[in-house]
Amino acid sequence: MKLLIGIEHQLLRYGLIQLIKDVHSVTSMVVADSPSELIQSLKKYSFDLIVIDERLPGTGGLRSVLSVLKGQPIQAKKIFMCPGNSGELELTFKDNDIQGIFYEYASLDELMMFFQQVIRGERVVLRMYGHEAKKVGSVSTVLTKREEEIFNLKVRGYSVSDTGKLLNISVKTVENHRRNIKKKLNIDKNHEWIEWAKRLGSL
């Protein structure tokens, strides 16, 4: 198996490499510890398994990496490691562009099972508390319950004032929640609210 590891943290990278070798034999390996090395490796070589720390590409770089990943063979297993919930990656998972997401605080047993499943061809999200799912179909996987309520009202055309009255909270609280939602879902433009709603089945 040809492996690409895109992780900057040396100890974390070493431990993950050993774990993957325990799960499957590795014939060749490329290590990328910077965004430029990662992009260069993806453009230059083909891999069977690609594991990338979500933080490696830096702010705004994730979309560039996802775009370059599309040039890899269709059978390549593309996996991301996250420090916490990632709305953008879970949406990408739903759209079938990547095969797995796991969180860095998962236990060794959970990670062993996760990599075995992905290498077998399954698509898996290993959540922060060990919960696994084969698909992501709800905005509730990303947002808190209150944020989900405000998200649903926003995409249905409710104003900040109307939302506050309906939920019995202040306008300032609604605005704060909306800012948090935009940050979590990486929303920059108004039409992206509707795109998220359609993809997540809220509309």
BELFEN-V994452 format. One line per field, one symbol per residue. psi: psi as a letter, one per 20 degrees, with the letter a starting at -180 (. if undefined). burial: b if it has 16 or more other C-alpha atoms within 10 Angstrom, else e. Layout:
BEGIN
psi->???
burial->???
END
This chain:
BEGIN
psi->ppppomphoggggghhghghhhhqqphqppppjqgghgggghhhrqqhppppphigirpiighgghghhiiqqhipopqqpqiapogghhghghjjhriqprqijqrggghggghggghijqppoorhkjpqqirojqiiigqrgghgghghggijjprgghggghilrqghggggghggghghjlphqhihghgggghjji.
burial->ebbbbbbbeeeebeebbeebeeeeeeeeebbbbebeebbebbeeebbbbbbbbbbbbeeeebeebbeebeebeeebbbbbbbeebbbbbbbebbeebbbbbbbbbbeeebbeebbeebbeeebbbbbbebeeeeebeebebbbeeebbebbbbbbeeeebeebbeeeeeebeebbebbeebbeebebeeeeebbebbeebebe
END
